[in-house]
Amino acid sequence: MALMFNNAQRLIEIEGINTALAYNTSNMFAACYTLSNLKNSNLSLLNARNTSGMFRDCGLLLDFNEI
């Protein structure tokens, strides 16, 4: 899932994405400048081994479930 939404500059919210089996989520949301909500996203980092830069440059991200 690395780079999956990288540079999606108009992305505002994510719902219904399941990352429970993802091992690499590096830069997944990097440069998503307008991303502000991950509520109800089912975002799980339990199996993730590389999360570097996952939320880099996501300055509007204020609302998300416990990770």
Wavefront OBJ file of the C-alpha trace (Angstrom):
o trace
v 0.000 0.000 0.000
v 3.056 2.229 -0.137
v 2.464 5.404 -2.150
v -1.179 4.408 -2.705
v -2.645 7.897 -2.231
v 0.641 9.775 -2.501
v 0.190 13.281 -3.863
v -3.627 13.004 -4.056
v -3.882 16.713 -3.440
v -7.694 16.939 -3.529
v -8.355 13.984 -1.243
v -10.394 15.138 1.773
v -11.440 11.972 3.588
v -10.951 8.219 3.484
v -13.606 5.716 4.560
v -13.702 1.957 4.378
v -10.052 1.219 3.636
v -8.701 -1.896 5.337
v -4.953 -1.925 5.958
v -4.908 -4.811 8.443
v -2.703 -7.016 6.228
v -0.455 -4.269 4.851
v 3.254 -4.552 5.628
v 4.413 -1.379 3.902
v 2.424 1.848 4.267
v 5.312 4.226 3.688
v 4.271 7.529 2.131
v 0.748 6.174 1.714
v -0.868 9.567 2.313
v 2.204 11.752 1.752
v 1.472 15.154 0.202
v -2.292 14.749 0.629
v -2.488 18.383 1.662
v -6.294 18.523 1.940
v -6.783 15.191 3.755
v -8.530 16.082 6.997
v -10.503 13.011 8.067
v -9.673 9.328 8.532
v -12.636 8.667 10.807
v -14.234 5.246 10.224
v -11.388 4.301 7.916
v -10.547 0.968 9.597
v -6.888 1.966 9.413
v -4.828 -0.687 11.217
v -1.057 -0.670 11.462
v -0.812 -3.905 13.432
v 1.196 -5.744 10.738
v 2.933 -2.692 9.272
v 6.723 -2.859 9.278
v 7.405 0.372 7.402
v 5.262 3.445 8.074
v 7.867 6.085 7.278
v 6.415 9.286 5.858
v 2.901 7.866 5.971
v 1.304 11.206 6.859
v 4.058 13.547 5.612
v 2.685 16.958 4.636
v -0.846 16.181 5.840
v -1.185 19.428 7.779
v -5.013 19.405 7.817
v -5.332 15.886 9.214
v -7.086 16.394 12.532
v -9.655 13.624 12.850
v -8.786 9.929 12.819
v -9.498 6.803 14.849
v -6.911 5.382 17.193
v -4.016 3.932 15.268
l 1 2 3 4 5 6 7 8 9 10 11 12 13 14 15 16 17 18 19 20 21 22 23 24 25 26 27 28 29 30 31 32 33 34 35 36 37 38 39 40 41 42 43 44 45 46 47 48 49 50 51 52 53 54 55 56 57 58 59 60 61 62 63 64 65 66 67
